[in-house]
């Protein structure tokens, strides 16, 4: 099919829930994508952080193909090897105790919210179910995770929303304490607010929240849907904050492009969700888990050091361009935000760059870059050259 045929077919038969850029993608290699006519794009998006290993990764593709030929799905009523092995690796690499596998980020955060409320119900009974989240946060598109999201713009249309959330300002411990009360069971954080603009939390603040949660017996919940699986230069961002959350959600890059997510829980939370309290039909699918094992094989400590170095190189490269529309950069690893100066809009900038062969994302009022973790210096340089040509 041609690009125009694909676009027309999509517009005719797929719900218009996305404001799509006018690009049809046919194939990829490394951090480069190509449309059906062969035009090349440098990808600074990796499918919104999903295709962590880039495109055409041979070990990943072979692992998926071999497992697909052997066993695709059998349900969680039986035991299978790939998710068991993947869970073991994740627990040993994080210090957490157990895993629940699901399918997408919103579902993972739903499971984390359910666990927190049941932990408190089991120990204290009813009336202790409120979760404090941060203003400017984003936690998903389900009815519950929309309400957990600390942005009023998302609290519309789908009434009635699930209640039981209050919002505190990021990096303001006193405001968080002001939201406290006898009805609170947990605090839920994005260590880097992704959709809100790629805004890392202060380490001292996060450590203070951890201490407050321990004092109050609130669960500390870390939403690592976007920051997890190597994106920030460590397997999980919480490892750079020197904390061990009670529950951690993950998704996006965990299976390198296949739909998979989950939650990690510590020892005190491992038995909260027993048989019949939580489930998902496709969670822990053997093919997705085999893909996840291939991702873990590549994300060694040495590789994660390279991710941090690549992120540093790209940020310095952007700032060195001294473009009139961009201010400072921020972020961790290959999760990079760029300030957009007054007089410019991030959507206009994104459109110009995409038209000229560089795929980028927006977040809040700024730009967001989530390149494949395997991106090369040559590919980064080519993306920087497009920025200079288009925006200088």
C-alpha positions in Angstrom: 0.0 0.0 0.0 1.0 3.6 -0.5 1.1 6.1 2.3 -2.0 7.8 1.1 -3.9 4.5 0.9 -2.9 3.6 4.5 -4.0 7.0 5.7 -7.4 6.9 3.9 -8.1 3.3 5.2 -7.2 4.3 8.7 -9.5 7.4 8.6 -12.3 5.3 7.2 -12.3 2.4 9.7 -10.3 3.4 12.9 -11.8 5.6 15.6 -10.3 9.1 15.4 -9.0 9.1 19.0 -5.5 10.2 17.9 -4.4 13.4 16.2 -2.0 11.6 14.0 1.0 13.2 12.2 0.8 12.7 8.4 3.3 9.9 8.3 2.7 6.2 7.4 5.4 3.9 8.7 6.2 0.6 6.8 9.5 -0.7 8.4 12.4 0.2 10.6 16.0 -0.5 11.3 17.9 0.7 14.4 16.5 4.1 15.2 15.4 4.8 11.6 11.9 4.4 10.2 10.8 4.3 6.5 7.5 5.0 4.9 6.1 2.8 2.0 7.8 5.1 -0.5 11.2 4.6 1.2 11.5 8.0 2.9 13.7 7.9 6.0 12.9 9.3 9.4 15.2 9.5 12.4 13.1 8.2 15.4 13.4 10.2 18.6 10.1 8.6 19.9 10.5 4.8 20.0 6.7 4.4 19.9 6.3 6.6 23.0 9.0 4.7 24.7 8.0 1.2 23.8 10.5 0.0 21.1 13.4 0.3 23.5 15.7 -2.0 21.4 14.9 -0.1 18.2 13.7 -1.8 15.0 14.9 -5.1 13.4 16.7 -6.3 16.5 17.6 -9.9 15.6 17.9 -11.5 19.0 14.5 -10.0 20.1 12.8 -11.1 16.8 14.3 -14.6 17.1 13.1 -15.0 20.7 9.6 -13.9 19.7 9.5 -16.2 16.7 10.7 -19.3 18.6 8.2 -18.9 21.4 5.4 -18.2 18.9 6.1 -21.5 17.3 6.3 -23.3 20.6 3.4 -21.8 22.7 1.4 -18.6 22.2 -1.1 -18.7 25.1 -2.5 -21.0 27.6 -3.8 -18.7 30.4 -2.7 -18.1 34.0 -4.6 -21.2 35.1 -1.4 -23.1 34.2 2.3 -22.7 34.6 4.6 -21.5 31.8 8.3 -20.9 31.8 8.9 -17.5 30.1 6.9 -15.3 32.6 8.4 -17.3 35.6 11.9 -16.6 34.4 11.2 -13.0 33.6 9.7 -12.4 37.1 12.7 -13.9 38.7 15.1 -11.6 36.8 13.0 -8.5 37.6 12.9 -9.3 41.3 16.6 -10.1 41.6 17.5 -6.9 39.7 15.3 -4.6 41.7 15.1 -6.1 45.2 11.3 -6.5 45.0 9.6 -9.8 45.9 7.0 -10.7 43.3 5.4 -9.7 40.0 1.9 -9.5 38.5 2.0 -9.3 34.7 -0.6 -7.3 32.8 -0.9 -5.7 29.3 -0.7 -1.9 29.4 0.3 1.0 31.6 -3.2 2.0 32.7 -4.0 -1.5 33.7 -0.8 -1.8 35.7 -1.6 1.3 37.6 -5.1 0.1 38.2 -3.6 -3.1 39.7 -1.3 -1.0 41.9 -4.2 1.1 43.2 -6.2 -2.0 43.9 -3.3 -3.5 45.9 -2.8 -0.4 47.9 -6.5 -0.2 48.9 -6.7 -3.8 49.8 -3.5 -3.7 51.8 -5.1 -1.0 53.9 -8.5 -2.7 54.1 -7.0 -5.9 55.3 -5.1 -4.2 58.0 -7.3 -1.3 59.0 -10.8 -2.0 57.6 -12.9 0.4 55.6 -12.4 4.2 55.4 -8.7 4.3 54.6 -8.6 4.2 50.8 -7.5 7.7 49.6 -4.3 7.9 47.5 -2.3 11.1 47.2 -0.9 11.8 43.7 1.0 14.8 42.4 -0.3 17.8 40.5 0.8 17.6 36.8 1.0 13.8 37.0 -0.4 11.4 34.4 -1.3 7.8 35.3 -3.5 6.4 32.5 -6.7 6.6 30.5 -9.1 4.3 32.5 -11.8 5.9 34.6 -9.8 5.4 37.8 -6.3 6.3 36.5 -7.8 9.5 34.8 -8.9 10.5 38.3 -5.5 9.6 39.8 -4.0 11.9 37.2 -3.3 15.3 38.8 -4.4 17.5 35.8 -7.9 18.9 35.7 -8.1 18.8 31.9 -8.4 15.0 32.2 -11.3 15.1 34.7 -14.1 15.6 32.1 -16.6 13.8 30.0 -16.6 10.4 31.7 -18.5 11.1 34.9 -18.8 9.7 37.5 -15.1 9.2 38.1 -13.7 6.9 40.7 -13.2 8.9 43.9 -10.5 8.6 46.5 -7.6 10.8 45.2 -6.1 14.1 46.4 -3.3 16.0 44.8 -0.2 17.6 46.2 2.3 19.9 44.5 5.5 18.2 43.3 8.6 18.6 45.4 6.6 20.2 48.2 6.5 18.0 51.3 4.5 20.4 53.4 1.7 20.4 50.7 1.7 16.6 50.7 1.4 16.6 54.5 -1.5 19.0 54.2 -3.3 16.4 52.1 -2.8 13.8 54.7 -5.5 12.4 56.9 -6.9 9.2 58.5 -8.3 8.1 55.2 -5.0 7.9 53.3 -3.5 4.6 52.3 -0.8 5.5 49.8 1.2 8.1 47.9 1.7 7.5 44.1 4.6 9.2 42.3 6.1 9.4 38.8 9.7 10.0 39.6 9.9 11.8 36.3 6.6 13.4 35.3 6.5 12.3 31.6 3.3 13.6 30.0 3.5 16.6 32.3 6.7 17.8 30.6 9.6 15.4 31.6 10.1 16.8 35.1 12.3 14.8 37.4 11.4 15.0 41.1 14.1 16.2 43.6 15.9 13.3 45.3 15.6 14.8 48.7 11.8 15.2 48.3 11.4 11.6 47.2 13.5 10.3 50.2 11.3 12.4 52.5 8.2 11.0 51.0 9.5 7.5 51.5 10.2 8.2 55.2 6.7 9.7 55.6 5.1 6.7 54.1 7.0 4.4 56.4 6.0 6.5 59.4 2.3 6.5 58.5 2.1 2.9 57.0 1.1 4.4 53.7 2.3 2.4 50.7 4.8 4.2 48.4 3.7 3.6 44.8 6.0 4.3 41.9 4.5 4.7 38.5 7.4 3.7 36.2 5.3 3.0 33.1 7.5 5.5 31.2 10.6 5.7 33.3 11.2 2.0 33.7 13.1 -0.7 31.8 16.3 1.3 31.1 14.7 4.5 29.9 16.4 6.7 32.5 19.8 4.9 32.5 19.0 2.4 35.2 16.7 -0.6 35.1 14.1 1.5 37.0 14.3 5.2 37.9 13.8 4.5 41.6 17.2 2.9 41.8 18.8 6.3 41.1 16.7 7.7 44.0 18.0 5.2 46.5 14.5 4.0 47.5 12.6 0.7 47.4 8.9 1.4 46.7 6.3 -0.9 48.1 4.8 -1.3 44.6 6.2 -0.3 41.2 4.2 -0.3 37.9 6.0 -0.9 34.6 5.0 -1.2 30.9 6.2 0.5 27.6 9.7 -1.0 27.0 9.3 -4.2 29.0 8.7 -6.4 26.0 10.5 -4.3 23.4 7.3 -3.6 21.3 4.8 -6.2 22.4 1.9 -5.3 24.8 3.0 -6.1 28.3 3.0 -4.4 31.7 2.9 -5.3 35.3 3.6 -4.4 38.9 6.4 -5.4 41.2 5.6 -5.6 44.9 7.8 -5.9 48.0 7.6 -8.7 50.7 4.9 -7.0 52.8 2.7 -6.7 49.8 3.3 -10.0 48.0 0.2 -11.8 49.5 -2.3 -8.8 49.3 -3.8 -9.9 46.0 -4.7 -13.5 46.4 -6.7 -15.9 44.2 -9.9 -14.2 42.9 -9.0 -10.6 43.8 -7.2 -9.6 40.6 -6.7 -11.2 37.2 -6.1 -10.6 33.5 -6.6 -13.0 30.6 -3.5 -12.1 28.6 -1.1 -11.1 31.4 2.2 -13.0 31.3 1.6 -14.2 27.8 4.5 -16.5 26.9 5.4 -14.7 23.7 5.4 -11.3 25.4 7.4 -12.8 28.3 10.0 -14.3 25.8 10.3 -10.8 24.3 10.8 -9.4 27.8 13.6 -12.0 28.4 15.4 -10.8 25.3 15.1 -7.2 26.5 16.6 -8.1 29.9 19.5 -10.0 28.2 20.5 -6.8 26.4 19.9 -4.3 29.3 23.1 -5.2 31.2 24.7 -2.8 33.6 27.2 -1.8 31.0 24.5 -1.2 28.4 22.7 1.1 31.0 25.8 3.1 31.4 25.8 3.6 27.6 22.2 4.8 27.8 23.2 7.5 30.4 26.1 8.5 28.1 23.9 8.7 25.0 21.4 10.8 26.9 24.1 13.2 28.0 25.5 13.4 24.5 22.1 14.2 23.0 21.2 16.8 25.6 24.5 18.6 25.2 24.1 18.5 21.4 20.7 20.1 21.6 21.9 22.9 23.9 25.0 23.5 21.7 22.7 24.3 18.8 21.5 27.3 20.7 18.2 27.3 18.8 15.9 30.4 19.1 12.9 28.2 20.0 14.5 26.0 22.7 15.5 26.7 26.3 17.2 24.3 28.7 17.0 20.5 28.5 16.1 18.3 31.4 15.5 14.6 32.1 17.3 11.4 32.9 19.1 9.0 30.5 17.2 8.9 27.1 14.1 10.5 28.6 14.7 14.1 27.6 12.5 17.2 27.9 13.2 20.5 26.1 11.8 23.9 27.2 10.0 25.7 24.4 10.4 29.5 24.5 7.6 32.0 24.5 6.4 32.8 21.0 6.7 29.2 19.8 4.4 26.1 20.2 5.6 22.6 20.7 3.1 21.3 18.2 4.3 23.6 15.5 7.9 22.6 16.2 7.0 18.9 16.1 5.2 19.3 12.8 8.2 21.1 11.2 10.7 18.5 12.4 8.5 15.5 11.3 8.0 17.1 7.9 11.8 17.1 7.6 12.5 13.6 8.7 12.8 13.7 12.5 10.1 12.1 14.7 9.6 13.8 18.0 7.0 14.1 20.8 5.4 16.8 22.9 4.8 16.8 26.6 3.1 19.6 28.6 4.2 22.9 26.9 7.6 21.4 25.9 9.2 18.8 23.7 9.8 15.2 24.7 12.4 12.9 23.2 12.4 9.1 23.9 14.8 7.6 21.3 15.4 3.9 21.2 18.0 2.9 23.8 20.2 1.5 21.0 20.4 4.8 19.1 23.8 5.4 17.6 25.9 8.5 17.6 25.4 8.8 13.8 21.6 8.6 14.2 21.7 11.3 17.0 23.9 13.5 14.9 21.6 13.2 11.9 18.6 14.2 14.2 20.6 17.2 15.5 21.4 18.2 12.0 17.7 18.2 11.1 17.0 20.4 14.2 19.6 22.9 13.1 18.4 23.0 9.5 14.7 23.4 10.4 14.8 25.5 13.5 17.8 27.8 13.3 
